[in-house]
Amino acid sequence: MEYYHLRTFVAVAEEEHLTRAAERLHASLPAVSAHVKGLEDELGVPLFARTPRGMRLTDEGRALLAEAKRALSSLQAVQERAGALRREVTGLARIGLNNEAARMRVPELLTLLSRRHPGVEIHLVNSSSPRILEAVRQGTLELGFVYDNIIEPAHEVAATSLEEVPMAVVGPTSWAGRVCEASWEALAAMPWVWFSQDCPFQYLLEGAFSCRDLTINKVMAGDNDATLRTMVAAGLGLTLLRRDDALDAQAAGEVCLWRREGLSLGLSLVHRRDRAGDRVVAAVAGVVAEVWGLPGHRR
């Protein structure tokens, strides 16, 4: 028994006429007649009585009509679900975060993603921009948030620019008189708590000092923002923090801020170029763009 047999049976039963059923089904009259006969032969019972006024259901036909409608409805549900599955995105997306989740707008991202693509499972990994970038390159992360001054132009990753993140030079609170209005030359001469290898903060400051022919007085290094903040609060030297982190530290009485010039780093979402067509990667990237209000993605 085929789907079209049942569909024809129901159409003829409701129209009570072969010609009208054929018009409804966009089929030829001989095809409709053949479908009815084929179904009757297969079932072994007469479904219609053929009269001069049209087609009338037999007792057997009336008994089977409700079952046929239910079967058609079930088949339609299967087709609709299959269509939904073709459109539904499922899979795992591991995302690297180079700062705390709230500052990467992760709560809003997860809320919207669960509505748009409930079949996507998210794993969040806190790390540094260089490590995230390398993990994306190696395929151990699908996407990541990184500061984009470490992305090489010919890199195998694609980057979507999200925003410019304001940065701030900070020093121990007790150094406020020396730090807040210091010149570049005075800053360079002070002791600095430096950064781990390939840190975007390092490249930003080295560029700012080297273009002024100044050498930085590096006395020690830390490998994450929390360590840098602690070392500065302990009176060991200057460092660079995100401005929002720096303002939090200032409010806690841990640091003072240099006020003379603004510095910033671009924040981008990255993924491998060869995964641009991956449905999971594309789905997450699209929701990130929407959350960050990028052109063409604003809600």
Order of alpha helices (4+ residues) and beta strands (2+ residues): alpha-alpha-alpha-beta-beta-alpha-beta-alpha-beta-alpha-beta-beta-alpha-alpha-beta-alpha-beta-alpha-beta-alpha-beta-beta-alpha
